[in-house]
């Protein structure tokens, strides 16, 4: 499986199986980073954490098809320089935004402006 971490710089990404065996433990070193884990089995549940976010996913049963999943968190102005172009250039099949989006047109800290 290919993973792309976006906006998680400095966080640690972990991946475990249902027996709590650590399969991947990676420090995210940049705003957009790609990495791979080749030992995933078909039809299996895996548990992940990245920063303060965590969850699980199930791999598909054995098939000849593949797909790209991209995940990210907490978009901010400095990270936008190439982030969206980078995402588009890799044509992901699914993008998961697990954290906050920022609002480019809001210039003051007033929550009523976010609706």
Steps between C-alpha positions, in 0.01 A plus 500: 500500500621849420437773756531877460504720807405864448533773764621256768863611519659395828230241574559126523297268277449150641331200344405187694312180431219356714754321723652845575817412308678819393541490121605857433631778723598803293574859597349736243779738406332732246158652420446247221664162538451162332585160641411138437417187697518179296405243765122564513280196450172492305175510698668621820428782746788737584517778758686828446584816688652823375546787743178527701293314240442125496278250326489176310450370150437166335699382204308366205482130440754373250450674166701626207377859551684777681412848627668802659391643836637836620447637850584829665428726792503864607556692179671833551613779268874411494426137406285600202786603273503173308274271702188504282698482175696207642178320591349558159813381320474161677130449411381346829184291499411613853611800709435499877533833681526390862552844654419865464473688176586865518288775352707717269247784482454537877741753645372527857443250779119501497334156494178643352696555177561124461143401414 
